[in-house]
């Protein structure tokens, strides 16, 4: 092998290594940015939890929990629905994202849709292509002019009772939701459900 050929191969090797290192550096930067996003979201939630009083702050805590879930999963939209036991319906109480002004107050049968399935079976659900899932309830999207592509739905349950459902929708990156996303959302849903249950108990005690 000539000296010139050896030099050319060495140059190509260096170029390939530079590309590989640049790719690794980009991945590391993205991971650092994600970790910083996680930390900021959790710090904000921690502040709200520490200041929580059931008489006044339950909605603030629920809103902060929903926003934290969206930040941690990099979701563009999210909602928290509660069960109206008098009408047997799920009601959108908190909505964040594109339809935050039009969707609150909308209600539907508590057994409909992917959210209804999560509430009925008391199980988290990951669906990364809702159009292929027969449980998907298109009426909500049609009513507000929204496009759900993917979602995670997690029941809000406390002391064996389902209170509602929290959903996050559509990753900003277009990537799939993962089991890690579902696990984080389940932890946050536990915080939200506990706050709701605590507030309800406090109200009952105050009235008795």
KOLBA-751397 format. One record per atom (N, C-alpha, C, O, CB): atom name; x, y, z. Coordinates in steps of 0.05 Angstrom, whole numbers. Glycine has a CB too. Layout:
REM KOLBA-751397
atom	east	north	up
CA	X	Y	Z
...
REM end
This chain:
REM KOLBA-751397
atom	east	north	up
N	17	-24	0
CA	0	0	0
C	18	25	0
O	36	27	16
CB	-19	0	24
N	12	44	-18
CA	29	67	-21
C	25	86	3
O	4	85	17
CB	23	82	-47
N	44	104	7
CA	41	124	28
C	17	142	24
O	3	149	43
CB	67	141	30
N	12	149	-2
CA	-10	166	-8
C	-37	153	-1
O	-55	166	10
CB	-10	175	-37
N	-39	126	-8
CA	-64	112	-2
C	-68	110	29
O	-90	113	38
CB	-63	83	-14
N	-46	105	43
CA	-48	104	72
C	-57	130	84
O	-73	130	103
CB	-22	95	84
N	-47	152	74
CA	-55	178	84
C	-84	184	78
O	-98	195	95
CB	-37	200	71
N	-93	176	55
CA	-121	180	48
C	-140	164	66
O	-161	174	74
CB	-127	172	18
N	-132	140	72
CA	-148	123	90
C	-149	135	118
O	-169	134	132
CB	-138	95	91
N	-126	146	127
CA	-124	157	153
C	-142	183	155
O	-155	188	175
CB	-95	164	160
N	-142	198	133
CA	-159	222	133
C	-188	215	134
O	-204	227	149
CB	-153	239	107
N	-196	194	119
CA	-224	185	119
C	-232	175	147
O	-254	181	157
CB	-228	163	99
N	-213	161	160
CA	-218	152	188
C	-222	175	206
O	-241	175	223
CB	-194	134	198
N	-206	196	204
CA	-208	219	221
C	-235	233	216
O	-248	243	235
CB	-185	239	217
N	-243	235	191
CA	-268	248	184
C	-292	232	196
O	-310	244	207
CB	-271	249	153
N	-291	206	194
CA	-312	189	205
C	-313	192	236
O	-335	193	247
CB	-308	160	198
N	-290	193	248
CA	-289	197	277
C	-300	224	285
O	-314	227	306
CB	-261	194	287
N	-294	245	269
CA	-305	271	275
C	-335	271	274
O	-349	283	291
CB	-293	292	256
N	-346	258	253
CA	-375	257	250
C	-388	242	274
O	-408	250	285
CB	-383	243	224
N	-375	219	281
CA	-385	203	304
C	-385	219	330
O	-404	219	345
CB	-369	177	307
N	-363	233	335
CA	-361	249	359
C	-381	272	359
O	-392	279	380
CB	-333	260	362
N	-386	284	336
CA	-406	306	334
C	-434	295	340
O	-449	308	354
CB	-405	319	306
N	-440	271	330
CA	-466	259	336
C	-469	253	365
O	-490	258	377
CB	-469	233	319
N	-447	242	377
CA	-448	236	406
C	-452	262	422
O	-467	262	442
CB	-423	221	415
N	-438	283	415
CA	-440	308	429
C	-469	320	427
O	-479	331	446
CB	-420	328	418
N	-481	317	403
CA	-508	326	400
C	-527	311	418
O	-545	323	430
CB	-517	323	371
N	-524	284	419
CA	-541	268	437
C	-537	276	466
O	-556	278	481
CB	-534	238	433
N	-512	281	474
CA	-507	289	501
C	-520	316	507
O	-531	320	529
CB	-477	291	507
N	-518	335	488
CA	-531	361	492
C	-561	358	495
O	-573	371	512
CB	-524	380	469
N	-573	341	479
CA	-602	336	481
C	-610	324	508
O	-630	331	519
CB	-612	319	458
N	-593	305	517
CA	-598	292	543
C	-596	313	566
O	-612	312	585
CB	-579	269	548
N	-576	330	564
CA	-573	351	585
C	-596	370	585
O	-606	377	606
CB	-546	366	580
N	-605	378	561
CA	-628	395	559
C	-653	382	571
O	-669	395	585
CB	-634	403	530
N	-657	356	565
CA	-680	341	576
C	-678	340	607
O	-698	344	620
CB	-681	313	564
N	-654	335	617
CA	-651	334	647
C	-657	361	659
O	-669	362	681
CB	-623	324	654
N	-648	382	647
CA	-654	409	657
C	-684	414	657
O	-694	426	676
CB	-639	430	641
N	-697	405	636
CA	-726	409	634
C	-740	393	656
O	-759	403	669
CB	-737	400	607
N	-731	368	661
CA	-742	352	682
C	-739	366	709
O	-758	368	725
CB	-729	324	683
N	-715	376	714
CA	-709	388	740
C	-726	413	745
O	-737	417	766
CB	-679	395	743
N	-728	430	724
CA	-745	454	727
C	-774	447	733
O	-787	459	750
CB	-743	471	701
N	-784	427	718
CA	-812	419	722
C	-817	408	750
O	-837	415	762
CB	-821	399	700
N	-799	391	759
CA	-802	379	785
C	-798	400	808
O	-811	398	828
CB	-782	357	789
N	-781	420	803
CA	-777	441	823
C	-803	457	826
O	-811	464	848
CB	-754	459	816
N	-815	464	804
CA	-840	479	805
C	-862	463	819
O	-877	474	835
CB	-850	487	776
N	-864	437	813
CA	-884	420	826
C	-878	418	856
O	-896	419	872
CB	-884	392	814
N	-852	416	863
CA	-845	414	891
C	-854	439	907
O	-864	437	929
CB	-815	410	894
N	-850	462	895
CA	-859	487	908
C	-889	486	913
O	-898	494	935
CB	-852	511	891
N	-904	478	893
CA	-933	478	896
C	-942	457	917
O	-960	463	933
CB	-947	471	870
N	-929	434	918
CA	-936	414	938
C	-930	424	966
O	-947	420	984
CB	-919	388	933
N	-908	438	970
CA	-901	448	996
C	-920	469	1006
O	-925	472	1030
CB	-873	459	996
N	-932	484	987
CA	-950	506	995
C	-979	497	995
O	-997	513	1001
CB	-947	529	976
N	-984	471	989
CA	-1011	462	985
C	-1028	462	1011
O	-1019	453	1032
CB	-1011	434	974
N	-1052	474	1008
CA	-1073	471	1029
C	-1098	463	1015
O	-1106	475	995
CB	-1076	499	1045
N	-1112	443	1025
CA	-1135	432	1010
C	-1158	451	1006
O	-1173	449	986
CB	-1145	408	1024
N	-1161	471	1024
CA	-1183	489	1021
C	-1180	508	998
O	-1200	517	986
CB	-1186	505	1047
N	-1156	514	990
CA	-1152	535	970
C	-1136	527	945
O	-1140	538	924
CB	-1138	559	983
N	-1118	508	947
CA	-1098	504	927
C	-1100	478	910
O	-1082	472	896
CB	-1071	505	939
N	-1122	464	912
CA	-1123	438	898
C	-1122	442	868
O	-1108	427	854
CB	-1149	423	906
N	-1135	463	857
CA	-1134	467	828
C	-1106	475	819
O	-1097	468	798
CB	-1154	488	820
N	-1093	491	836
CA	-1065	499	829
C	-1047	475	828
O	-1030	473	811
CB	-1055	520	849
N	-1050	457	848
CA	-1033	433	848
C	-1039	415	824
O	-1021	404	812
CB	-1038	418	874
N	-1065	412	818
CA	-1072	396	795
C	-1061	408	769
O	-1050	393	752
CB	-1103	393	792
N	-1063	434	766
CA	-1052	447	742
C	-1022	444	740
O	-1011	439	719
CB	-1060	477	742
N	-1008	447	763
CA	-979	445	763
C	-971	416	757
O	-951	411	743
CB	-968	454	790
N	-986	397	767
CA	-980	369	762
C	-984	362	732
O	-967	348	720
CB	-999	351	779
N	-1005	373	720
CA	-1009	369	691
C	-987	381	675
O	-977	369	656
CB	-1036	380	683
N	-979	406	681
CA	-958	419	667
C	-931	405	670
O	-915	404	652
CB	-956	448	676
N	-927	394	694
CA	-902	379	699
C	-902	354	682
O	-881	347	670
CB	-900	371	729
N	-925	340	680
CA	-926	316	663
C	-921	322	634
O	-907	307	621
CB	-954	303	666
N	-931	344	624
CA	-926	352	597
C	-897	359	592
O	-885	351	572
CB	-944	376	589
N	-885	372	611
CA	-856	380	608
C	-839	355	609
O	-820	353	593
CB	-848	399	631
N	-844	337	627
CA	-827	313	630
C	-829	295	605
O	-809	282	598
CB	-835	298	655
N	-852	294	593
CA	-856	277	570
C	-853	291	543
O	-855	279	522
CB	-883	264	571
N	-848	318	544
CA	-845	334	520
C	-871	334	503
O	-869	333	479
CB	-821	324	504
N	-894	334	517
CA	-919	333	503
C	-929	362	497
O	-923	380	512
CB	-940	318	520
N	-944	365	475
CA	-954	392	468
C	-980	398	482
O	-986	422	486
CB	-957	393	438
N	-995	378	490
CA	-1022	383	501
C	-1027	363	524
O	-1015	342	526
CB	-1043	380	479
N	-1046	371	541
CA	-1053	353	563
C	-1080	361	575
O	-1089	384	571
CB	-1031	354	585
N	-1092	343	589
CA	-1118	348	601
C	-1121	332	626
O	-1109	310	629
CB	-1141	343	582
N	-1138	342	644
CA	-1146	327	668
C	-1176	327	669
O	-1189	348	669
CB	-1133	340	694
N	-1187	303	670
CA	-1216	299	670
C	-1224	287	697
O	-1210	270	708
CB	-1225	281	647
N	-1247	296	707
CA	-1258	285	732
C	-1284	272	726
O	-1299	279	707
CB	-1261	307	753
N	-1291	252	742
CA	-1316	237	738
C	-1338	252	753
O	-1336	258	777
CB	-1314	208	749
N	-1360	258	739
CA	-1384	269	751
C	-1402	245	757
O	-1414	234	739
CB	-1399	290	732
N	-1403	237	782
CA	-1417	213	789
C	-1448	216	787
O	-1462	196	784
CB	-1411	205	818
N	-1457	240	787
CA	-1486	244	783
C	-1495	238	755
O	-1517	228	750
CB	-1494	273	791
N	-1478	246	735
CA	-1485	241	707
C	-1470	218	695
O	-1476	210	672
CB	-1480	266	691
N	-1451	206	710
CA	-1435	184	700
C	-1419	192	675
O	-1417	178	656
CB	-1453	160	693
N	-1407	216	677
CA	-1392	227	654
C	-1364	235	663
O	-1359	240	687
CB	-1406	251	642
N	-1345	236	644
CA	-1319	248	648
C	-1321	277	638
O	-1332	283	617
CB	-1297	233	632
N	-1310	295	654
CA	-1312	324	648
C	-1284	335	646
O	-1268	331	664
CB	-1329	339	670
N	-1278	350	625
CA	-1252	363	623
C	-1251	387	642
O	-1266	406	639
CB	-1247	373	593
N	-1234	385	662
CA	-1232	406	682
C	-1208	424	677
O	-1211	449	678
CB	-1230	394	710
N	-1186	412	670
CA	-1162	428	664
C	-1152	419	636
O	-1150	395	630
CB	-1139	423	685
N	-1145	438	619
CA	-1135	433	592
C	-1112	451	587
O	-1114	475	592
CB	-1158	436	571
N	-1090	440	577
CA	-1067	456	569
C	-1060	450	540
O	-1061	427	532
CB	-1043	450	588
N	-1052	471	526
CA	-1045	467	498
C	-1063	482	479
O	-1074	503	486
CB	-1045	438	491
N	-1066	472	455
CA	-1080	486	433
C	-1109	491	439
O	-1120	511	429
CB	-1077	470	408
N	-1122	474	454
CA	-1151	477	458
C	-1158	484	487
O	-1179	476	497
CB	-1166	451	450
N	-1140	498	501
CA	-1143	503	529
C	-1167	522	535
O	-1177	522	557
CB	-1118	516	540
N	-1176	537	514
CA	-1199	555	519
C	-1226	543	510
O	-1247	553	519
CB	-1194	581	504
N	-1225	523	493
CA	-1250	512	482
C	-1259	485	494
O	-1282	478	493
CB	-1247	509	452
N	-1240	470	505
CA	-1247	443	514
C	-1257	441	544
O	-1273	424	549
CB	-1224	426	511
N	-1248	459	562
CA	-1258	456	590
C	-1288	456	591
O	-1302	473	579
CB	-1246	478	607
N	-1299	438	608
CA	-1327	436	611
C	-1340	415	593
O	-1363	407	598
CB	-1340	462	606
N	-1326	407	572
CA	-1337	387	554
C	-1339	360	569
O	-1320	353	584
CB	-1320	383	528
N	-1361	346	565
CA	-1365	321	580
C	-1374	299	561
O	-1387	304	540
CB	-1385	325	602
N	-1368	274	568
CA	-1377	251	553
C	-1379	227	571
O	-1369	227	594
CB	-1357	245	530
N	-1393	206	562
CA	-1397	182	578
C	-1370	172	588
O	-1351	169	573
CB	-1411	160	561
N	-1369	166	614
CA	-1344	158	627
C	-1332	132	616
O	-1309	126	622
CB	-1349	156	656
N	-1347	117	600
CA	-1336	92	589
C	-1327	95	560
O	-1318	76	548
CB	-1357	70	591
N	-1330	119	549
CA	-1322	123	521
C	-1293	131	519
O	-1281	142	537
CB	-1340	145	509
N	-1282	124	496
CA	-1255	132	489
C	-1233	118	504
O	-1239	100	521
CB	-1253	161	494
N	-1209	125	498
CA	-1186	113	511
C	-1185	122	541
O	-1178	106	558
CB	-1160	121	497
N	-1192	147	546
CA	-1194	156	574
C	-1214	140	589
O	-1209	133	612
CB	-1200	186	575
N	-1237	135	577
CA	-1258	120	590
C	-1249	91	596
O	-1255	80	617
CB	-1283	119	573
N	-1233	80	577
CA	-1223	53	582
C	-1203	53	605
O	-1204	35	622
CB	-1209	42	556
N	-1186	73	607
CA	-1167	75	629
C	-1181	77	655
O	-1173	65	675
CB	-1148	99	625
N	-1202	93	656
CA	-1218	96	681
C	-1232	70	688
O	-1232	63	712
CB	-1238	119	678
N	-1244	57	669
CA	-1260	33	674
C	-1242	10	683
O	-1250	-5	700
CB	-1275	26	649
N	-1218	8	671
CA	-1201	-15	677
C	-1179	-8	698
O	-1164	-25	706
CB	-1187	-25	652
N	-1178	17	705
CA	-1159	27	725
C	-1130	19	716
O	-1115	8	732
CB	-1165	17	754
N	-1124	25	691
CA	-1098	19	679
C	-1088	41	662
O	-1104	54	648
CB	-1100	-8	663
N	-1062	47	662
CA	-1051	66	643
C	-1052	55	615
O	-1051	30	611
CB	-1022	73	650
N	-1054	73	595
CA	-1056	65	567
C	-1037	82	551
O	-1037	106	553
CB	-1085	67	556
N	-1020	69	534
CA	-1003	84	515
C	-1014	77	487
O	-1016	53	480
CB	-973	76	518
N	-1020	97	471
CA	-1029	92	444
C	-1013	112	426
O	-1017	136	428
CB	-1061	96	440
N	-997	101	409
CA	-979	118	392
C	-990	123	364
O	-978	137	348
CB	-952	106	390
N	-1013	112	358
CA	-1028	118	334
C	-1058	115	339
O	-1068	93	336
CB	-1018	100	309
N	-1071	136	348
CA	-1098	133	357
C	-1117	124	335
O	-1138	113	340
CB	-1108	159	369
N	-1110	130	310
CA	-1128	124	288
C	-1130	94	283
O	-1149	84	270
CB	-1118	137	262
N	-1112	78	295
CA	-1113	49	292
C	-1125	36	317
O	-1126	11	318
CB	-1086	38	287
N	-1134	52	336
CA	-1145	41	361
C	-1175	45	361
O	-1185	67	360
CB	-1131	55	386
N	-1190	23	363
CA	-1219	24	362
C	-1231	39	386
O	-1254	47	386
CB	-1230	-4	361
N	-1215	42	408
CA	-1226	56	431
C	-1226	86	428
O	-1239	100	443
CB	-1209	48	455
N	-1212	96	408
CA	-1209	125	405
C	-1236	138	399
O	-1251	129	382
CB	-1189	132	383
N	-1242	160	414
CA	-1268	174	412
C	-1263	200	396
O	-1254	220	407
CB	-1280	180	440
N	-1269	200	370
CA	-1262	222	352
C	-1279	247	357
O	-1271	269	349
CB	-1266	213	324
N	-1302	244	371
CA	-1320	266	374
C	-1307	290	388
O	-1314	313	382
CB	-1345	257	389
N	-1289	284	406
CA	-1276	306	421
C	-1259	323	402
O	-1260	347	402
CB	-1259	295	444
N	-1242	309	386
CA	-1226	323	366
C	-1243	339	347
O	-1237	362	340
CB	-1208	303	351
N	-1264	327	337
CA	-1281	340	318
C	-1295	365	329
O	-1298	385	315
CB	-1302	320	308
N	-1302	364	354
CA	-1316	386	366
C	-1298	411	368
O	-1308	433	364
CB	-1326	379	394
N	-1272	407	374
CA	-1255	430	379
C	-1234	435	356
O	-1217	452	358
CB	-1240	427	405
N	-1235	418	335
CA	-1217	422	313
C	-1188	415	320
O	-1170	430	313
CB	-1218	450	303
N	-1185	393	334
CA	-1158	385	344
C	-1151	358	331
O	-1168	343	323
CB	-1157	383	375
N	-1125	353	329
CA	-1116	327	319
C	-1099	313	340
O	-1076	320	345
CB	-1099	330	293
N	-1110	292	351
CA	-1095	275	369
C	-1081	254	353
O	-1093	239	337
CB	-1114	262	391
N	-1055	252	356
CA	-1039	232	342
C	-1032	209	361
O	-1033	185	354
CB	-1014	244	329
N	-1023	216	384
CA	-1014	196	404
C	-1021	207	432
O	-1024	231	436
CB	-983	190	401
N	-1023	188	451
CA	-1030	197	478
C	-1023	176	498
O	-1019	152	492
CB	-1060	203	480
N	-1022	185	523
CA	-1021	167	547
C	-1044	176	564
O	-1048	200	570
CB	-993	169	562
N	-1060	157	573
CA	-1082	162	592
C	-1077	146	617
O	-1072	122	616
CB	-1110	155	580
N	-1079	159	640
CA	-1074	146	666
C	-1097	153	685
O	-1104	176	688
CB	-1046	155	678
N	-1108	133	698
CA	-1130	139	717
C	-1121	153	742
O	-1098	149	751
CB	-1144	113	725
N	-1138	171	752
CA	-1133	183	778
C	-1148	167	799
O	-1173	168	800
CB	-1142	214	778
N	-1134	152	815
CA	-1147	134	834
C	-1135	138	862
O	-1111	141	865
CB	-1144	105	825
N	-1153	138	882
CA	-1144	141	910
C	-1162	124	927
O	-1187	125	925
CB	-1145	171	919
N	-1150	108	944
CA	-1164	90	963
C	-1185	73	948
O	-1207	68	957
CB	-1178	107	984
N	-1176	63	925
CA	-1193	44	910
C	-1215	57	894
O	-1232	42	882
CB	-1205	25	928
N	-1216	83	893
CA	-1237	97	879
C	-1225	113	856
O	-1206	128	859
CB	-1253	116	898
N	-1236	110	832
CA	-1227	125	808
C	-1241	152	808
O	-1265	154	808
CB	-1233	110	782
N	-1224	174	808
CA	-1235	201	809
C	-1235	214	781
O	-1251	233	777
CB	-1218	218	827
N	-1218	205	763
CA	-1217	217	737
C	-1194	205	721
O	-1185	183	726
CB	-1214	247	739
N	-1185	220	701
CA	-1163	211	683
C	-1146	235	676
O	-1156	257	672
CB	-1175	197	657
N	-1120	231	674
CA	-1102	251	663
C	-1090	241	637
O	-1083	217	635
CB	-1080	259	684
N	-1089	258	617
CA	-1079	251	591
C	-1057	270	582
O	-1059	294	588
CB	-1102	250	570
N	-1037	260	569
CA	-1018	277	554
C	-1019	268	525
O	-1022	244	519
CB	-989	275	566
N	-1015	288	507
CA	-1019	282	478
C	-996	294	462
O	-986	315	467
CB	-1046	293	469
N	-989	279	441
CA	-972	289	419
C	-945	300	428
O	-943	322	438
CB	-987	311	404
N	-924	283	425
CA	-897	293	431
C	-889	314	411
O	-895	313	387
CB	-877	269	430
N	-875	334	421
CA	-865	355	404
C	-847	344	382
O	-847	354	359
CB	-850	376	420
N	-831	325	389
CA	-812	313	370
C	-825	295	349
O	-813	288	329
CB	-791	298	385
N	-850	288	354
CA	-864	269	336
C	-857	240	343
O	-867	221	330
CB	-856	274	308
N	-840	235	363
CA	-832	208	370
C	-855	195	386
O	-874	208	395
CB	-806	208	386
N	-852	169	391
CA	-872	154	406
C	-869	160	436
O	-847	165	446
CB	-869	124	401
N	-891	158	450
CA	-890	157	479
C	-879	130	488
O	-883	110	474
CB	-919	162	492
N	-866	130	510
CA	-852	106	520
C	-864	97	547
O	-880	111	559
CB	-822	110	522
N	-855	73	555
CA	-863	63	581
C	-853	81	603
O	-865	84	624
CB	-854	34	585
N	-829	93	599
CA	-818	112	619
C	-837	136	622
O	-841	145	644
CB	-790	121	611
N	-847	146	599
CA	-866	168	600
C	-891	160	617
O	-901	175	633
CB	-875	177	572
N	-901	136	612
CA	-925	126	626
C	-919	123	656
O	-937	130	672
CB	-934	99	614
N	-895	114	663
CA	-888	111	691
C	-887	138	705
O	-897	140	728
CB	-862	96	694
N	-875	158	692
CA	-874	184	704
C	-902	196	707
O	-908	208	728
CB	-857	203	686
N	-919	192	687
CA	-946	203	688
C	-962	189	711
O	-978	202	724
CB	-960	199	662
N	-957	163	715
CA	-971	148	736
C	-963	159	763
O	-980	162	781
CB	-964	118	734
N	-937	166	767
CA	-929	178	792
C	-942	205	797
O	-952	210	819
CB	-898	181	793
N	-943	221	776
CA	-956	247	779
C	-986	245	783
O	-998	261	797
CB	-950	265	754
N	-998	225	770
CA	-1027	220	774
C	-1033	213	802
O	-1054	220	813
CB	-1037	199	754
N	-1015	198	815
CA	-1018	191	843
C	-1018	216	861
O	-1034	218	879
CB	-996	172	852
N	-1000	235	855
CA	-1000	260	870
C	-1026	275	866
O	-1038	285	886
CB	-976	278	861
N	-1035	277	841
CA	-1060	291	836
C	-1084	278	849
O	-1101	292	861
CB	-1065	293	805
N	-1086	251	848
CA	-1108	237	860
C	-1108	240	890
O	-1129	243	903
CB	-1108	207	852
N	-1084	239	902
CA	-1082	242	931
C	-1091	270	940
O	-1104	273	960
CB	-1053	237	940
N	-1084	290	924
CA	-1092	318	930
C	-1122	320	928
O	-1135	333	946
CB	-1078	338	911
N	-1134	309	908
CA	-1163	310	905
C	-1177	296	928
O	-1197	306	939
CB	-1172	297	878
N	-1167	272	935
CA	-1179	257	957
C	-1176	272	983
O	-1195	272	999
CB	-1166	229	959
N	-1153	284	988
CA	-1148	299	1012
C	-1167	323	1014
O	-1178	329	1035
CB	-1118	307	1014
N	-1170	337	991
CA	-1187	361	991
C	-1216	353	996
O	-1230	367	1011
CB	-1185	375	964
N	-1225	331	984
CA	-1252	322	988
C	-1257	314	1017
O	-1278	320	1028
CB	-1259	298	970
N	-1238	300	1029
CA	-1240	292	1058
C	-1241	317	1076
O	-1257	318	1095
CB	-1217	274	1066
N	-1224	336	1070
CA	-1223	361	1086
C	-1250	375	1085
O	-1260	386	1105
CB	-1201	380	1077
N	-1262	376	1060
CA	-1288	389	1057
C	-1310	375	1072
O	-1327	387	1085
CB	-1295	391	1027
N	-1309	348	1071
CA	-1329	332	1085
C	-1327	337	1115
O	-1347	340	1129
CB	-1326	303	1079
N	-1303	337	1125
CA	-1298	342	1154
C	-1307	369	1163
O	-1318	373	1185
CB	-1269	338	1161
N	-1303	389	1145
CA	-1311	416	1152
C	-1341	419	1153
O	-1352	435	1168
CB	-1300	436	1132
N	-1355	404	1136
CA	-1384	405	1135
C	-1398	389	1156
O	-1422	394	1162
CB	-1394	397	1108
N	-1384	370	1168
CA	-1397	352	1188
C	-1396	364	1216
O	-1406	352	1235
CB	-1383	324	1188
REM end
